């Protein structure tokens, strides 16, 4: 899951990285639902919780990165989850 907002360049980069990693792992994020994007601006509680701190990348219940995520970070986190 990636907490994001419209117009956020770092969010776009994180989403792109996540889609690339999922594709290389043989996952189509649209089919299996593994990549969830959550707009923090759509929910006052999320906006309060995250403020300007986006993107925030979660794997399961664990926060693995904020602002920037590398493909390696994401691979390792997803590998531990299997």
LUMNU-745813 format. One record per residue (C-alpha): residue number from 1; residue in one letter; y, z, x. Coordinates in steps of 0.001 Angstrom, whole numbers, plus 500000, padded with zeros to 6 digits. Each point is the difference from the previous one (the first is absolute). Last residue first. Layout:
REM residues N
<pt><k>NUM</k><r>a</r><north>Y</north><up>Z</up><east>X</east></pt>
...
This chain:
REM residues 82
<pt><k>82</k><r>x</r><north>485483</north><up>501426</up><east>506080</east></pt>
<pt><k>81</k><r>x</r><north>503158</north><up>502118</up><east>500220</east></pt>
<pt><k>80</k><r>x</r><north>499934</north><up>500362</up><east>503765</east></pt>
<pt><k>79</k><r>x</r><north>500101</north><up>496204</up><east>500385</east></pt>
<pt><k>78</k><r>x</r><north>502967</north><up>499762</up><east>497623</east></pt>
<pt><k>77</k><r>x</r><north>502016</north><up>502406</up><east>502142</east></pt>
<pt><k>76</k><r>x</r><north>499024</north><up>498266</up><east>503236</east></pt>
<pt><k>75</k><r>x</r><north>500792</north><up>496537</up><east>498624</east></pt>
<pt><k>74</k><r>x</r><north>503358</north><up>501207</up><east>498627</east></pt>
<pt><k>73</k><r>x</r><north>501096</north><up>501537</up><east>503260</east></pt>
<pt><k>72</k><r>x</r><north>498893</north><up>496883</up><east>501899</east></pt>
<pt><k>71</k><r>x</r><north>501896</north><up>497659</up><east>497641</east></pt>
<pt><k>70</k><r>x</r><north>503105</north><up>502006</up><east>500734</east></pt>
<pt><k>69</k><r>x</r><north>501967</north><up>501911</up><east>497401</east></pt>
<pt><k>68</k><r>x</r><north>503770</north><up>500450</up><east>499959</east></pt>
<pt><k>67</k><r>x</r><north>502382</north><up>501998</up><east>497767</east></pt>
<pt><k>66</k><r>x</r><north>497416</north><up>502700</up><east>499269</east></pt>
<pt><k>65</k><r>x</r><north>496411</north><up>500118</up><east>501079</east></pt>
<pt><k>64</k><r>x</r><north>496537</north><up>501423</up><east>499334</east></pt>
<pt><k>63</k><r>x</r><north>500620</north><up>502139</up><east>496931</east></pt>
<pt><k>62</k><r>x</r><north>496606</north><up>501257</up><east>498808</east></pt>
<pt><k>61</k><r>x</r><north>498960</north><up>500118</up><east>496340</east></pt>
<pt><k>60</k><r>x</r><north>498038</north><up>496770</up><east>500196</east></pt>
<pt><k>59</k><r>x</r><north>501600</north><up>497956</up><east>502707</east></pt>
<pt><k>58</k><r>x</r><north>503746</north><up>500381</up><east>499568</east></pt>
<pt><k>57</k><r>x</r><north>502850</north><up>497958</up><east>501448</east></pt>
<pt><k>56</k><r>x</r><north>503573</north><up>501200</up><east>499485</east></pt>
<pt><k>55</k><r>x</r><north>502557</north><up>497229</up><east>500003</east></pt>
<pt><k>54</k><r>x</r><north>502325</north><up>501602</up><east>499454</east></pt>
<pt><k>53</k><r>x</r><north>501759</north><up>503300</up><east>500783</east></pt>
<pt><k>52</k><r>x</r><north>503374</north><up>499323</up><east>498325</east></pt>
<pt><k>51</k><r>x</r><north>499294</north><up>502482</up><east>497216</east></pt>
<pt><k>50</k><r>x</r><north>496258</north><up>500703</up><east>500112</east></pt>
<pt><k>49</k><r>x</r><north>499483</north><up>503020</up><east>497746</east></pt>
<pt><k>48</k><r>x</r><north>503158</north><up>499632</up><east>497913</east></pt>
<pt><k>47</k><r>x</r><north>499357</north><up>496287</up><east>499468</east></pt>
<pt><k>46</k><r>x</r><north>496374</north><up>500785</up><east>499211</east></pt>
<pt><k>45</k><r>x</r><north>501090</north><up>502529</up><east>497358</east></pt>
<pt><k>44</k><r>x</r><north>502598</north><up>497596</up><east>498556</east></pt>
<pt><k>43</k><r>x</r><north>497379</north><up>497245</up><east>499594</east></pt>
<pt><k>42</k><r>x</r><north>500801</north><up>496276</up><east>500211</east></pt>
<pt><k>41</k><r>x</r><north>501952</north><up>500368</up><east>503253</east></pt>
<pt><k>40</k><r>x</r><north>496853</north><up>501030</up><east>501861</east></pt>
<pt><k>39</k><r>x</r><north>498396</north><up>496618</up><east>499288</east></pt>
<pt><k>38</k><r>x</r><north>496256</north><up>500474</up><east>500519</east></pt>
<pt><k>37</k><r>x</r><north>497900</north><up>497275</up><east>501581</east></pt>
<pt><k>36</k><r>x</r><north>496237</north><up>500377</up><east>499807</east></pt>
<pt><k>35</k><r>x</r><north>497762</north><up>498255</up><east>502503</east></pt>
<pt><k>34</k><r>x</r><north>496345</north><up>500778</up><east>499379</east></pt>
<pt><k>33</k><r>x</r><north>499878</north><up>498349</up><east>496590</east></pt>
<pt><k>32</k><r>x</r><north>496734</north><up>498168</up><east>500637</east></pt>
<pt><k>31</k><r>x</r><north>501082</north><up>496549</up><east>498906</east></pt>
<pt><k>30</k><r>x</r><north>503687</north><up>499921</up><east>500952</east></pt>
<pt><k>29</k><r>x</r><north>499403</north><up>501728</up><east>503321</east></pt>
<pt><k>28</k><r>x</r><north>497485</north><up>497356</up><east>501046</east></pt>
<pt><k>27</k><r>x</r><north>497945</north><up>501876</up><east>502537</east></pt>
<pt><k>26</k><r>x</r><north>498069</north><up>498440</up><east>502857</east></pt>
<pt><k>25</k><r>x</r><north>501259</north><up>502371</up><east>502686</east></pt>
<pt><k>24</k><r>x</r><north>502235</north><up>497198</up><east>501306</east></pt>
<pt><k>23</k><r>x</r><north>501486</north><up>499666</up><east>496522</east></pt>
<pt><k>22</k><r>x</r><north>500637</north><up>503746</up><east>499710</east></pt>
<pt><k>21</k><r>x</r><north>501726</north><up>500011</up><east>503390</east></pt>
<pt><k>20</k><r>x</r><north>502194</north><up>497024</up><east>499091</east></pt>
<pt><k>19</k><r>x</r><north>500906</north><up>501471</up><east>496601</east></pt>
<pt><k>18</k><r>x</r><north>500935</north><up>503329</up><east>501591</east></pt>
<pt><k>17</k><r>x</r><north>502175</north><up>498333</up><east>502648</east></pt>
<pt><k>16</k><r>x</r><north>501838</north><up>497925</up><east>497363</east></pt>
<pt><k>15</k><r>x</r><north>500553</north><up>503087</up><east>497854</east></pt>
<pt><k>14</k><r>x</r><north>501343</north><up>501940</up><east>502995</east></pt>
<pt><k>13</k><r>x</r><north>502357</north><up>497130</up><east>500936</east></pt>
<pt><k>12</k><r>x</r><north>501315</north><up>499729</up><east>496436</east></pt>
<pt><k>11</k><r>x</r><north>500549</north><up>503751</up><east>499884</east></pt>
<pt><k>10</k><r>x</r><north>501931</north><up>499850</up><east>503281</east></pt>
<pt><k>9</k><r>x</r><north>502260</north><up>497364</up><east>498432</east></pt>
<pt><k>8</k><r>x</r><north>500759</north><up>502126</up><east>496927</east></pt>
<pt><k>7</k><r>x</r><north>501609</north><up>497885</up><east>497269</east></pt>
<pt><k>6</k><r>x</r><north>497854</north><up>501429</up><east>497224</east></pt>
<pt><k>5</k><r>x</r><north>498441</north><up>503383</up><east>500694</east></pt>
<pt><k>4</k><r>x</r><north>496781</north><up>501267</up><east>501547</east></pt>
<pt><k>3</k><r>x</r><north>497282</north><up>502620</up><east>499863</east></pt>
<pt><k>2</k><r>x</r><north>496960</north><up>498253</up><east>501433</east></pt>
<pt><k>1</k><r>x</r><north>496525</north><up>500789</up><east>498802</east></pt>
